[in-house]
Amino acid sequence: MLAFLELTWLHALSPLENRLSDWFVSLQAQGLAPDKDIVIVDIDDASLARMQDTAGSWPWPRSVHGELLQGIAKQQPRAIVFDILFSERDEFRPESDREFNRSLQGLNNVYFPMVRRDAELDKQGAPAAQVAVMLGLRRTEHADDKARIAVLPPLAVDPAYWRAGTINFEEDADGVGRRYQIYTDAYGWLIPSLPARVAQDLGYAVPNQPDMVLAWRGGPGTFKHISYADLYEDFNREHARRALDELKGKIVIIGTAATGLHDMRVTPMASLYPGTEILATAIDDLKNQRMMHRTQGDFALYLAFLLLALLNIAFLRGMNAIKVGVALLSISLLALLVSYLAVARLYLLPVLLPLMLAWACYFVFALREYLLERKSREQAVQMFSRFVNPHVVKELVAHGGLSRAGESRQITILFSDIRGFTTLSEKRTPQQVVELLNRYFTLQVEVVFRHGGSLDKFIGDAIMAFWGAPLDDPDHACHAVEAAMEMGEVLQRFKKELGEEDANFDVGIGIHTGPAVVGLIGSEQRREYTAIGDTVNLGSRIEGLTKGVSRILVSRETMEACGDAYQFKSFGSFKVKGREQEVELFAPVEKEGRRS
């Protein structure tokens, strides 16, 4: 919804899109040369200084422009275009205006600028029907015959020589001029711009549209410039030094780029771009039919919705946020490259706004996924902390190894049961029995955790634990045996705490190594992280065989998995319930110099 509002109504990010397009246009334009048939006669800073003695301070007498005009006309240019307003008669030098008008006699290719004034002043303007021919207005079927139009025509020029067009410079909302008017529609009357009037008279196709997006060719100074003073002085020499045909067949624009005359505009090419060169660019574009084209329809809107839809699908399907980010980055770079290359084809593709909206959406989804993952991990930490050492849980979280699905693992299972606990509990109240068991379990579980084991469950006064899951442990058998031996030591210390009269009990520990299914098993309401399978059953049977044989008994599989870490004493083979083949059992003997 926010994307739709931004692209159809708010346009808050449009300046960023424009800046990107401006950059692409500027990069492409640097390597382009303008039309060689367009020449600017420049009233530059040097001309203002050198013409001081001849013409005085600016504005110069128009007779000076008449002299220059006559010199240019002799070289037979295709058009002479003034980018100087002649909107006021020279009240102090009327003869100068008359001299300028005399220089226009016989010339039918001289063009002058005019200004379309604010529409609020139209009531004070001239009737459009009366000035249509003089100003080159084009009537449409919707023209209002009673309409008045306020323009600032070249009043210092005899109306017989009015070949005029508007030079209004319109900036976009961000203050940058990218477009040039072709026609201004005033009550159904089309007022031509100066470039459109020149192009039309020279036989070039002029689009029937309000404006055009300029296709630039290079930065300021790219067009051929001739200093006004150089040309004026050469025309007044007895023997010319410049080529007598350098302007033949050219479109000559007479304007100013002098810094003191303030005819500078903000464009994609520069923050100070001469107005005369903007006019030259517009004529160049019409002459060569190379104005920029914006994409038709809702291209940006469709692109944004496509990207947002793809992101939704990716995250709904549980794709990794990093992979989605890499994919979006690739799409972004490709889109920017296509947009850059499109500028060379004179097309402006608005890709930045859709990409920004897509990245905003991505970060929202990624943050949501992170928070959900964090919550899931916190829940998993709480759950797994019941079964394994908290340090092991941190290791699992750090390596992303918290798997809740069941999986087959090679593990070592340990069962520990108290012998003589019934007699011990008969002497105590239920509350004391619970306290005693809690103390005993606390001590033994600390041993299991210390050796990297996972606590499966308590079964009455018995403990079930295993090694090899959830973290991989290549020495799980050895660690289980180490834990079993330390559990025996802890038992002795616990018995001393109780005193001699309550010390008439022992513990039996059975250990077996083999494959088992490990994971969260249970109902939707309650699940436990546990191990199941024949390995677990055999471990329990071995613990049941310890009575009267050895405190700790391990299977052959466990003994072999320990390698040479321990020496083992064989107690022979035993018949185990549920198995036809007898099981050979061993008791570990600690090596010299090794502590469990």
Number of C-alpha atoms within 10 A of each C-alpha: 5 9 20 13 12 17 20 12 9 12 12 11 14 17 16 14 17 20 15 19 21 20 14 21 26 21 16 19 19 14 11 13 12 19 20 11 16 22 22 27 23 24 20 20 16 14 18 21 12 15 20 12 9 11 16 13 12 10 9 15 21 23 21 17 21 20 16 22 20 17 17 22 20 12 16 16 19 20 25 24 25 23 22 15 17 19 17 12 15 16 9 8 12 15 14 20 23 17 17 24 18 15 18 19 11 8 13 13 19 21 21 25 24 26 20 19 15 10 14 10 12 17 12 12 16 15 16 25 18 12 14 16 12 14 21 17 22 17 19 12 7 9 17 15 14 11 17 21 25 20 21 17 23 24 15 18 20 14 14 10 19 21 23 29 27 26 23 16 16 13 15 13 9 11 12 20 21 22 21 23 23 26 26 19 17 20 17 18 23 20 28 24 27 29 29 27 23 28 21 16 12 14 9 16 14 17 14 9 11 16 15 21 19 26 25 27 22 20 18 14 12 14 20 14 18 15 17 24 21 16 19 20 15 17 19 12 9 7 8 12 11 11 9 13 13 13 20 17 14 20 24 24 25 23 23 28 22 17 12 10 13 12 15 19 18 16 24 22 22 15 12 15 20 23 21 23 26 23 20 23 24 28 24 25 23 22 22 13 14 17 20 21 17 14 12 8 8 12 14 20 19 14 17 23 16 14 20 21 12 15 23 15 12 15 16 10 9 10 12 12 19 10 11 17 16 11 12 19 14 12 14 19 12 12 17 19 12 13 21 21 16 16 22 16 12 18 18 22 22 23 21 23 24 25 23 17 20 24 19 14 17 21 14 12 17 18 13 12 16 13 12 12 12 13 12 13 17 13 12 17 19 13 15 21 17 16 24 26 21 15 13 21 24 15 14 19 16 10 10 10 14 19 13 13 11 15 14 14 18 20 29 30 32 30 27 26 22 16 18 13 17 11 12 16 16 10 11 12 10 11 8 12 16 13 12 17 16 13 12 16 16 11 16 22 22 17 19 26 20 15 21 23 30 27 24 20 15 14 11 9 15 17 19 23 25 30 29 23 22 25 18 13 16 13 15 25 30 24 23 28 30 20 24 28 21 18 22 18 12 16 20 14 12 17 17 13 11 11 10 9 9 15 16 13 14 16 21 24 30 29 34 30 28 20 17 21 20 24 21 17 17 11 8 6 5 8 12 16 21 22 26 14 13 13 21 25 14 24 25 21 19 26 24 17 20 21 16 7 11 17 20 25 32 29 23 18 16 24 26 14 18 20 12 11 17 18 16 20 13 15 14 10 13 13 13 15 11 9 9 8 11 12 17 17 26 22 23 21 12 16 13 8 5 8 9 15
